[in-house]
Amino acid sequence: VGPEALSLWKSKSTFTSFGVFFLQMGWGDLGAFGEPSKETPNLDQMASEGMLFLDFYTANPLCSPSRAALLTGRLPVRNGFYTTNAHARNAYTPQDIVGGIADSELLLPELLKKAGYINKIIGKWHLGHRPQFHPLKHGFDEWFGSPNCHFGPFDNRALPNIPVYRDWEMIGRYYEDFKIDRKTGEANLTQIYLQEALDFISKQQGRQQPFFLYWAIDATHAPVYASKQFLGTSQRGLYGDAVREIDDSIGKILKHLQKLGISEKTFVFFTSDNGAALISAPKQGGSNGRFLCGKQTTFEGGMREPAIAWWPGHIPAGGVSHQLGSVMDLFTTSLSLAGLQPPSDRQIDGIDLLPAILQGKLIDRPIFYYRGNEMMAVRVGLYKAHYWTWSNSWEEYSKGIDFCPGQNVSGVTTHTLEEHTTLPLLFHLGMDPGEKYPLSFPSDEYQRAMERISVVVQQHKATMVPGEPQLNVCDKAVMNWSPPGCEKIGKCLKPPKSDPKKCFWPH
């Protein structure tokens, strides 16, 4: 595709629809990325028909902030999905969180409406569960899924079970109306989410309506689950069963697009919200391949993600890109495909990936690794500099919580928050993707690389305007006691007296 065609897409979009598969999987969970059991044939085929991104990153090593980043195109520290309760702490949106996505943020579906798109989210929202944070108030037209993870079952006295919504109102609760067997791992939710996707696509195709489908299911998030027909079918245990079912579902969605004759008008992107949760391994955790540590950390295993772009007839089959990419780029790229410009009244961190996808260009840009309110590391080219290191605290580690099991690297995977701002730890990720061998401080290579990186960091910090932190205050009274629609199905519960407190974030 030449620059003239690319210019045409930008000036007058010939593009119809697109979908984003946003799940929790590790870089090493797919056969296309080297997983030896080869149990993801459909995702592997998607890669062979599209483009693999080998250097693609999430914006945070935890689920809620990375989802906020994808939908706003902005770092969590800008869009408010962070905490200032303690330095460099991971924070998300549990049931008792008071905050959520701010009205001042512009989400991708809100902007797509201007181009006539119908937008649906299937699965986990995780950007706040109070009524003002409802996804249909932030640009989505339809929703089938839940505001939080499927933790539980709870007793509905101390903690309420998580609601499942259809559009504006709940239609039941996990474990009560939507069964998840914690002993066997059996649950039919992925099949339900699959059918929701197929029905939505068919409906919009029948109307000749451009659509945005955000398929954000949670089967691979502990407690892991899979449908009966997939249980016991993987060499990788229950987690592998869940991955196999997701792979099968994605294959059916892509085949459905082809059957309806709209695959060449539909851009599809698959990626993850954070690295595999090694703390859940081996039974309920995935693989981050060669990379260090996992979810919750700003090492490569926590933030480098599998990523595949698929658009038959437009993306050359079998492509591989080393473009430094980010989930935030999906915001900007999607707007570009829809013929829209990103908002000009705020800092947008995502870039337009179309030149990389359609023309094979490499765009020079850094990747920033944040943990809470702190920039922990930055990648420029093949070099990554750690300004702070921390896996998890000694106190939590002594309880058996380990984000880097079997991967201790002396002076790198620290159990206290260690500052390296004077002399950052520097790694060449091309030669040392596992971040095991820091470059020598006095070496010429170190000096040259840090000269370049220091300029990037100074510019970044000089222009950083943090958003109002949304993840500071917790209150049991705001839990999912009486969500909208609970009266109709007899699922309302009495909330306790309001008692707001500072949230405690141990990592």
C-alpha positions, -999 to 999 in steps of 0.1 A, spaced: 0 0 0 16 33 -11 14 67 5 -14 78 -19 -37 50 -6 -28 58 30 -37 95 23 -70 84 9 -79 65 41 -71 95 62 -90 120 40 -121 99 33 -123 66 51 -131 36 30 -132 16 62 -162 0 77 -158 -17 111 -133 -30 136 -129 -52 166 -105 -54 195 -99 -87 214 -85 -75 247 -78 -104 271 -53 -114 298 -27 -136 282 11 -137 283 35 -131 254 44 -168 254 8 -182 254 4 -184 216 19 -208 192 28 -180 169 50 -165 197 67 -198 204 44 -217 228 54 -254 222 21 -271 226 6 -252 196 -29 -251 211 -39 -218 196 -45 -228 159 -69 -200 152 -48 -172 166 -18 -187 149 -37 -186 116 -48 -150 123 -11 -142 127 -2 -160 94 -29 -140 76 -21 -107 93 8 -91 111 26 -100 143 38 -73 166 68 -86 186 74 -54 205 39 -44 217 32 -31 252 4 -24 276 3 9 294 3 -6 329 10 -40 344 -25 -42 358 -59 -46 342 -80 -15 350 -54 12 341 -45 -5 309 -81 -6 298 -85 30 306 -54 37 285 -67 17 255 -100 36 254 -85 71 260 -52 68 242 -36 82 273 -12 70 300 -31 60 332 -12 88 351 -29 113 327 -64 98 327 -66 93 365 -63 55 367 -36 56 394 -32 62 431 -12 86 452 -18 68 485 17 54 483 46 56 459 46 35 428 17 13 438 -4 -7 414 -41 1 417 -73 -11 400 -111 -9 404 -122 -35 430 -158 -35 442 -152 -9 469 -135 17 447 -152 51 448 -136 64 415 -138 55 379 -134 69 344 -138 107 346 -164 126 326 -136 148 313 -119 119 295 -129 112 259 -132 75 251 -128 59 217 -165 49 214 -176 85 221 -155 98 193 -165 70 169 -201 80 173 -193 111 153 -185 89 123 -218 69 127 -204 39 145 -224 16 168 -203 4 197 -205 -26 219 -185 -39 248 -187 -76 257 -171 -87 289 -153 -68 316 -155 -30 318 -134 -24 349 -134 14 347 -157 19 377 -190 3 386 -210 32 400 -238 45 378 -219 76 366 -191 53 352 -215 30 332 -200 23 297 -232 34 280 -226 69 295 -191 69 279 -199 61 242 -209 24 241 -244 17 227 -246 -19 240 -230 -39 269 -231 -75 279 -208 -83 307 -197 -72 342 -181 -41 358 -155 -62 377 -137 -95 376 -156 -127 384 -142 -130 419 -164 -150 444 -186 -166 453 -195 -141 480 -221 -144 507 -240 -112 497 -237 -100 533 -201 -91 538 -195 -89 500 -220 -90 471 -216 -112 441 -206 -93 409 -235 -83 386 -238 -91 349 -253 -64 328 -273 -62 295 -270 -26 285 -283 -3 313 -294 -29 338 -281 -60 356 -297 -93 346 -281 -115 373 -250 -121 393 -220 -144 389 -222 -177 407 -260 -173 413 -274 -168 378 -242 -172 358 -226 -203 372 -188 -208 377 -178 -240 394 -147 -231 415 -138 -268 420 -139 -279 383 -135 -246 366 -166 -252 345 -185 -221 333 -203 -214 300 -195 -177 300 -171 -177 270 -198 -194 249 -223 -167 259 -198 -140 251 -191 -156 218 -227 -157 208 -231 -121 218 -203 -111 194 -217 -132 165 -252 -118 170 -239 -82 172 -218 -85 140 -247 -101 121 -271 -74 132 -248 -45 122 -240 -62 89 -277 -65 81 -281 -28 87 -249 -20 67 -238 -2 99 -202 4 108 -194 -10 142 -168 -12 170 -167 -44 189 -146 -45 221 -145 -82 232 -129 -81 267 -137 -115 282 -120 -127 313 -118 -166 312 -80 -165 316 -81 -143 347 -80 -163 379 -102 -180 389 -98 -195 354 -128 -211 337 -138 -230 306 -169 -247 291 -174 -284 297 -164 -293 261 -130 -277 266 -122 -289 302 -93 -314 302 -84 -309 266 -52 -290 270 -17 -301 279 -14 -269 300 -42 -276 325 -72 -255 333 -55 -223 320 -48 -240 287 -84 -252 285 -95 -215 288 -70 -204 262 -82 -232 238 -118 -220 242 -108 -184 236 -88 -194 206 -117 -214 192 -141 -185 198 -119 -160 180 -116 -184 151 -154 -185 149 -157 -147 150 -132 -143 122 -149 -170 101 -182 -152 107 -168 -120 93 -156 -139 63 -190 -157 58 -208 -124 60 -185 -110 33 -172 -81 55 -137 -94 65 -120 -70 41 -140 -41 56 -131 -51 92 -99 -43 110 -93 -67 139 -66 -65 166 -58 -90 193 -38 -82 224 -37 -83 262 -41 -60 291 -11 -71 310 15 -99 312 5 -134 324 -1 -136 362 28 -158 373 15 -157 408 -14 -179 396 10 -204 380 12 -232 372 -25 -242 372 -41 -208 366 -13 -187 351 1 -183 316 35 -178 301 55 -147 294 80 -166 273 116 -154 276 107 -123 295 113 -114 331 85 -116 357 48 -111 351 17 -91 358 21 -63 384 57 -56 375 73 -32 350 97 -58 338 91 -71 302 70 -100 314 46 -76 330 41 -53 301 51 -68 268 21 -84 251 12 -107 223 -4 -86 195 -18 -94 161 -34 -71 134 -57 -88 109 -73 -71 79 -76 -93 48 -69 -76 15 -51 -48 32 -24 -62 56 1 -84 38 -2 -119 51 26 -132 73 39 -98 83 61 -93 113 67 -58 128 93 -46 153 75 -13 157 73 -3 193 36 -4 199 12 3 227 -25 -5 235 -29 33 235 -21 32 198 -54 14 191 -72 46 201 -53 67 176 -52 41 149 -89 34 151 -97 71 148 -75 73 118 -92 43 102 -126 60 108 -114 92 92 -113 111 125 -86 132 142 -76 126 179 -86 153 204 -63 183 202 -71 197 237 -52 170 256 -20 150 254 -26 118 235 1 91 240 -10 67 213 3 70 178 -12 60 145 1 26 135 -12 26 100 22 35 84 38 5 103 9 -18 94 3 -9 58 37 4 47 62 -14 70 76 18 84 92 21 118 81 51 138 106 63 164 88 66 197 96 57 234 77 33 256 71 44 292 66 19 320 45 33 348 36 18 381 11 40 399 24 76 399 60 67 391 77 63 358 97 31 366 114 26 332 116 37 296 125 20 264 141 38 235 150 17 206 165 -15 218 176 0 252 155 -1 284 165 20 314 151 12 348 148 43 371 131 23 398 129 -15 404 105 -35 425 88 -68 421 69 -70 454 75 -64 491 93 -88 514 62 -89 536 40 -101 507 67 -123 494 70 -141 527 33 -149 524 40 -168 491 31 -139 468 58 -140 441 55 -121 408 88 -135 395 88 -172 405 121 -189 398 134 -157 381 153 -139 408 179 -116 393 202 -101 420 198 -63 421 171 -63 395 140 -81 409 141 -62 442 117 -67 471 121 -32 482 114 -2 460 149 7 448 158 40 432 182 42 402 175 77 390 212 87 393 225 56 375 196 38 358 200 0 352 203 -3 314 196 -34 293 199 -41 256 167 -60 250 179 -73 216 207 -92 232 192 -96 267 154 -97 265 153 -114 299 168 -83 316 194 -104 334 226 -85 325 227 -47 331 252 -29 310 283 -16 328 280 20 339 314 32 327 310 16 292 308 37 261 276 19 251 260 28 284 270 65 281 258 68 245 224 51 252 218 71 284 225 104 267 197 97 242 173 83 269 179 112 293 167 137 267 135 116 261 128 113 299 134 151 305 110 160 278 84 135 290 85 147 326 85 184 316 52 180 298 35 155 323 3 168 338 -12 141 360 -49 136 360 -70 136 392 -63 102 409 -94 80 408 -80 51 428 -74 66 462 -107 61 480 -125 29 489 -159 25 506 -179 -7 511 -211 12 507 -205 17 470 -201 -20 462 -225 -38 439 -253 -40 464 -281 -26 444 -271 -21 407 -296 -6 382 -323 -32 374 -319 -52 406 -355 -45 416 -369 -62 385 -351 -95 393 -352 -94 431 -314 -90 434 -312 -58 455 -291 -60 486 -288 -35 515 -256 -16 516 -237 -9 548 -233 27 561 -209 48 541 -174 48 556 -148 61 530 -112 53 536 -79 54 518 -75 23 496 -46 1 506 -24 -10 477 4 -34 488 22 -35 454 
